[in-house]
Amino acid sequence: MADVSLVDISKRFGAVEAVRNLSLSIADGEFVVLLGPTGAGKTTTLRLIAGLERPDRGIVVIRGRDVTREVPADRDVAFVFQQYSLYPHLTVYDNLAFPLRSPAHRTDESLIRRRVQHVAELLHIEQKLGNRATALSGGEMQRVAIGRALVREPAVYLMDEPLSSLDAKLRAELRLELKRIQRELGTTILYVTHDQIEAMTMADRIGVMNEGELIQLGTPRDIYERPESAYVASRLGMPTINLVPAEALAGQSPPEARTAGLRTEHIRIFPPYHPGPRARVYLVEHLGDQNHVHLRLDAHSLVTLADPAQELKAGDEVSLEFREPLYFDQRGNRIVTQRRPA
Ligand SMILES: Nc1ncnc2c1ncn2[C@@H]1O[C@H](COP(=O)(O)OP(=O)(O)OP(=O)(O)O)[C@@H](O)[C@H]1O
């Protein structure tokens, strides 16, 4: 049974249609990530599930129950926001225990102790239980904020960029921990982010949103390898997929293609005597383990990655080979091409 379903939801704020005809089912124990640019409607989707907004149209179903008309407290959800929102005067223990002591979830103190202890261990903050919330680092505060949601064991966790205020190292660490905890506890999570690495590494399925619509929903691999459109293709991949007119690929493109999408793995760089389209290197950025190579192919700019061992410098002429690029028609929809046998 799907734990959370949105059925044909729309929500308008004045002239802005924040969410449009959105249907989404999240299975029990599934980790779904909503990815999309600012203003795409991601936060509004979470707020509609939490009951912080009422849809103009459509219904919200949690654990098989239509909760569309219910207030937030009656829905079985926990929300983790981008900012920690802890009670500064309380200890870590009391912050974690707080949701279990609310009138809506009155719980026996010995059970509270066990739950708090368990969650503190999961998040590696058991040494900090006696500290005041203000005596914590940013990363520890955000762990407590996540922990406050985890003590409750609701039907679904709604997380709105919970790691975005942290530095890169902590974000990478907590990303792994969150995924581990989700696997261990079998929790259902709907998670909003701008960060494609978070989406790729944590999600069972990614939903790509744009202008209030869910435009593709699939596994990270599906979204990356089989994007339905050039727009979806450009949401995942570092550097961003190169979109060039199909004719730039010199007869290689199918006739109906208007645009070719070249990811770094679709571009191979050879010395100039190798057959293939000629390009010129105009910038090489050294990133340590990789080089970002900026190329000019006729009037088009391409960015790709290269092994630092491959000697390339600005001004070099090179020959390119394009291997199984993606192709898009004039509406930007991907053209499904036959893959070469491996
Ligand atoms: N309470 C509100 N009143 C008016 N407009 C709103 C309100 N909440 C959201 N919007 C508008 O709805 C659209 C979707 O906003 P939403 O916050 O859901 O986007 P988002 O994808 O979460 O963006 P971000 O990544 O910046 O958080 C935006 O145009 C936003 O300005």
The ligand as an ORCA input file, in Angstrom:
! r2SCAN-3c Opt
* xyz 0 1
  N       2.306     31.702      0.966
  C       2.547     32.078     -0.291
  N       1.997     33.188     -0.809
  C       2.207     33.560     -2.083
  N       2.976     32.867     -2.956
  C       3.552     31.754     -2.502
  C       3.379     31.291     -1.157
  N       4.083     30.141     -1.009
  C       4.669     29.890     -2.193
  N       4.365     30.846     -3.098
  C       4.795     30.899     -4.502
  O       4.557     29.629     -5.081
  C       5.623     29.238     -5.945
  C       6.211     27.919     -5.471
  O       6.886     28.140     -4.230
  P       7.631     26.985     -3.420
  O       8.154     27.593     -2.163
  O       6.750     25.815     -3.293
  O       8.814     26.653     -4.417
  P      10.113     25.766     -4.145
  O      10.241     24.853     -5.313
  O      10.059     25.137     -2.809
  O      11.256     26.882     -4.184
  P      12.580     26.998     -3.267
  O      13.499     25.963     -3.805
  O      13.046     28.393     -3.536
  O      12.180     26.768     -1.848
  C       6.611     30.391     -5.921
  O       6.354     31.214     -7.028
  C       6.285     31.118     -4.632
  O       6.614     32.485     -4.718
*
